[in-house]
Amino acid sequence: MNGNRFGRLFQVTTFGESHGEAMGCTVSGCPAGLELSEEDIQADLDRRKPGQSMITTSRGEPDDVSIKSGIQDGYTTGTPIGLVIQNKDARSGKYEPFITAPRPSHGDFTYSAKFGTRNWGGGGRSSARETVNWVAAGAIAKKLLEREGIELKAHVNQIGEVEAPEVSFEEIKEHSEENDVRCAHPETAEEMQELIEEYQEEGDSIGGSIYFEAQGVPVGLGAPRFDSLSARLGQAMMAVPATTAFEFGLGREAREWTGKERNDDWEFGEDGDPVPVENDHGGIQGGISSGEPIYGEVTLHAPTSIPKSQQTADWETGEIKEEQVIGRHDPVLPPRGVPVVEAMLALTLVDFMLLSGRLNPDRVDGRPGEYDTEYHPSNPRNE
């Protein structure tokens, strides 16, 4: 099975199944000298983990991360960073009815058809539980970006037909973690919560979307055509489980605008360089970052695991069956999807920072040849 690695220079290779012993990943390409602890990574994992509110799955996973390699005395060494998150609350028995009778709109049939077998407990490798690895790796990418003055944040801007008004980046940072829905507009968050609870009581689910933004991104990230920033960002976001649409800038709205309306005029900024008057292009022009904030939206469909009875076809018995997906599942995905979207944005940007030479791939201090550093281990015999 291929497709388990993301990135060119900042590479993340993941492993694990939903109900297996553990999840984990190897992060290669992180420069040496980055101060990093398990607590740094845990903060984002806690935002993604199950059981954090009444509108998430009740699966009791602490999602505690353990760093197995790539760290010496609290600093990265430039070697691969190994991360492991143990699975603590797997209950595979509830999935036995679907071993040879695929759940509607899941990856059950396609995985079996491709490989001739699959890990069926909790969906195995196709489960969104796999994103715990992405968030762990993304936390490292975020720390690297913060050193370069790049900030990023996301929030839930729509659930069903309830849509939040436009909010500022500062409002997203200030308010998105204040409610279970992770919507930066408090009044809309209450409406969203009520709507989610209605679907939850009915034994159904609902879709929504996540708005993301990155500020401080320098000019020049991305390459034309197949390695453009927008193309790679699209790949990253479309990899998020349940994603059905990705857009940046005006997105779908651009089809309603004329060229004159959408085109961003140029003026001179404070430093004398040309800058666009507006940012309808979402921080990307010609597939390359323009220096303006990068923003966009990811749409997630309603969770496919719902307690309502649904029809399936058992290829082993030749029967058409009515089955219920009995288990612990989210009634909506965007609230826990926020840190996942942030992680994929961070991983994409840090990879391009390395590819463009904005980050030294060997060390974060940019001092090649210097060996007597503050992060080099000391000899205990010299103390």
N, C-alpha and C positions, 0 to 999 in steps of 0.2 A: 504494500500500500504506500503510494507516494503522496505528495501534497501535505506533508507534515512540517514543512519548513517555510518560514516567512522572512524576507529581507535579503539584501545583497551583501552588505558589509556588517550590519548589525543583524545577525541571524538568530532566529528563535526556532528551535526544533522541539516539538512537543510529543508527549506520550501519555497513555492512560485511557481507561474506559470508565464510564459513569459508575459502574458497580464493581470495578476492579479494586486492587489493593491500594493503588495510589494514582494521583495525577502528577505530572511534572514536566519540566522543560530544561533545555540547555540553551543558555544565551551566549553566543560567540560574537566577538567583535566589540565588547565593551572595553573602552580604554582603561588603562591602569590609573590608580590614584583617585578614583571616585569613592568618597566615603559612603558606605552602604551597610545597612543592618537589616535583620529580619523585620524589625519594627517599621522600617521605611516601606517595605513591600506589604506588610500586613494591613496597613491603613487602607489601601485600596482593595485588598481582598475582603476586608470586613464590609465594604460598600457593595460588593457583589454577592457575598455569601447568602445561602438560603436561610429561611427562618428568621429574617431580621424584622419582619412586620406581618400584619394580618393579611396583606395582599401579596405575599410571596409563598412559595412552597414551604411546608413545615419540615422538610428534610433537615435533620439536625447535624449539619456539617460545620465544625469550627473553622475549617479551611486554614489551619495553622501552617505557615510555610517554614521549611527548613532549608537553609543554604548549605549545600554539600561540598561546594568547591568554588574556586575563583576569588576567595576573600582571604586576606592576611591582615590580622590586627585591625579589622574594621574597614579596610580599603580594598578595592578591586585590584587584582594583580595583572589584568590583561588576558588571563587564561579563561577558558569557558566556565561560566557560572552555572552550577547545577542546582535546580530548585525542585523540591518535592513537597506535595501536599497530600497527606493521607486521606483516604475515604474512610469515614467512621460509621456512616449510617445507611449502608446499602441494604435494600430489601428486594432481592431479585425475584422472589416467588410470585409477586403480583404480575410479572411480565410473562409467565409461562404460557398463558393462553395465546400469546402472539409469536411464539417461536416459529410456527409455520403458517400463521394467519396474520399478515402484516397490519399494523395499525394504520388507519387512514391518514394520508398526507405526511407520514413520517419517512425516515430513510430505511425502514425495515426491508421492504421488497427490493429496492435498488441495491442495497448493500449485499443482500443474499444473491441477487442476480449477477452482480459483478464478481464477487469473490467466491461464491459457492458455499459460504458460511458467514457467520457473524457472531459477535458477542452481543447477545440479546438482552442482557440485564440492564434495564434503564436506558436502553438505546445504544449502549456500548460507546463506540467511538463517535457516533453521530449525535450524541447528546450535547446539549449546550453546556453541560458541566465542563466540557473541555476548555471553555473560555476562561476557567480559573487560571490556566497556564498563561493565557494572553495577558490577563490583568497583572499577574506577577511580573512578567517580563516588561510590560508597559510601565510599571512603577519605576523600574531601573531607567528606562528611556526618559521618563519624566524628570528624573533627577539630573540627567545629563542636559536636557533642554533648559531646565531652570538655571543651570550655571551659565547658559548662553543668553539669558534674558527672555526666553520663550515661555509663555504661559498658555495653558489650554484648559478648557472646561466645556462641559456639556450639560444639558438639562432636558427633561421631557417637555416637549412643546405641544403635544396633542395625544389624546386618548379618545378613540372613537370619533365622535363629532365635536367633542369638547376641545377647543383650541385656545392656547394661551396667546395673549397679545405679545408683540415684540418687546423684548426686555434687553437691557444693556449687558455687556460683559461683566461689569461690576455687580449688577444685580444677580447674574447667574452665580458668580462666586459667593455672594453673600447669602442667597436664599435657597439655592437648589438642594442643600442638604438639611433644610429645616423641616421637611415633611416626607412622608413615606413614598410619595409619588416621584419625588425629585424634580418637581416643577418649580422654577424660580419665581412664578407669579402666585403668591399665596392664595388669592381668591379662586383662581382657576384650579389650583391644586385640590381645593376642597371639592369642587365640582367633579374633578377627575376621580377622586377617592370614592365619592358616592356612586359614580357610574361603574367603577370597577367592582364595588361591593354588590351592586345589583346583578351583574353578570356572574359573580362568584356564587351568589345565592341561587341563581338559576342553573348552576352546574355548567356554565358556559364560559367563554373567554372573549377578549376584545384586543384589537391591535392598537397601534399608536406610532409615534415618531419621536426622534431625539434630535435636537439641534446641537451642533458643536461649533466651537470657535477657537482659533489659536491666534495669539497676538505676539508681536516681536519676531515674527519669522522674517529672516533676511531676504533680500532680492536674490534671485538666481538659483533657487532649488528646483531640480527637475530637468529633464532633457526632452527635446522634441519627440513627438510621435509616441512610440510604444513605451518609452520610459518617462513619459510626462508625469508631473506631480499629480495631476487630476486623474490620470489613468491608474497610477499606483494606489492613489487614495481610494479610487473606486473599487479596485481589487480588494483592498483591506476591508472596506466597509461591507462589500457584498459577501465577504467571507463570514461576517457575523451571522450566527444562526437566526433564521426567520426573516432576514432582510429581503425585501422585495423591491426596494428602490433606494438609490443614492443620488443626491444632487448637491451642487455647490453654487454659490452666488445666487442668481435669480432662479436657477434650477428649472423646473417645469414652467414657471411663470414666463421665462424668456420667449416662449413661443407666441406670447401675446404682445410682445414689445417690438417696435420697429427698430431698425439699426440705429437711427438717430437717437432714439430714446435710451437704448441700452448702452451705446458707446460712451465710455468714460473719457471726458475731456482731460487734457493735461495742463498743469500749472507748475510753477517752481515752488518747492518746499523751502523750509527755513534754512536748510543747508545748501540751497542752490541747485539741488538735483530735481529733475522732473518727477512729479507725483500725480496720480490720477485725482481728479476732483471728487469723484464718487468711488464706490467700491461695489458696483453691481456685478463685477466679474468674480467676486468672492476670493480675492487675493491671488488669483492664478490667471495669467495671460499667456497664450501660446504654450500652455502646458508647464510654464515656469512661474515660480512665485514672484509677485510684484512688489513685495514689501508691505503690502496692506494686510489687514487681518484676513485669515482664511476661515471661511465659515460655510456651513452646509447642513444637510439634514439626512437622516437615515430612517426609512420606514420599516417597521417590523409588523408582520402579520400576527393575528391572534394565535396564542399557544394552541398547538394541535392536540395536546393531551388534555382531554376534557372528560368529566365523569358521565356525560350523556351516552346512551347506547348508540353504537354505530355499526355499520355493516362491514364485514370483512370476508375474505375468501381463503379457506384453509386448503393449501395445495397438497397437503399430506392425506387428507380425508376426502377432498373433493366437495366439501360442504360450504354453503353460504351461511355465515353465522352472524348473530348479533352479539357483540361483546362490549363491555365497559372497560375503559382504561382506569383501573383502580390504583391509586397511588397518590403521591404528594406533588402537586404541580402548580405552577404559577398561573393565575387567571389573566395576567398581563405581563409583557416582557420588558418594556422600556425602563421602568424604575431600576431594575437590576442590570439593564443593558447600558446604562449611562457610563459606568466605569469601563465597560468593554469597548464602547465607542471611543472613549478617551484613550484607552490603551492602544487601539489600532491607529489612531491619529498620531500618538506619540512615537510608536514604532516606525511609522512611515516617515515622519519628519526627522527623527534621529538618524535613520538610514541615509536620507538625502544629505543631512549635515555632514556625515562621514564621506559620502561619495563626492561631495563638492569641495572637500578639504576645509570646511568650516570647523570641523572637529578633527583633532589629531587622532588617528586610529590606534596609536600606541599608548598615549598617556594624556590625561586631561590637563596637565600643567603646561604643555607645549614647550618643554625643555629637553629636547633630544640630547642624549649623551650624559645628562646629569644623573648621577646615581645616589648621591647623598641627599635624599629627599626627606621631607617630614613624614611621608607615608612608607618609607622603607623600614623593615623590621630592624630593631636594635639587637646587638649581641648581648645576651644577659651577663656574660662574663666581663663585659666592660663597665657594668654598673657598680 
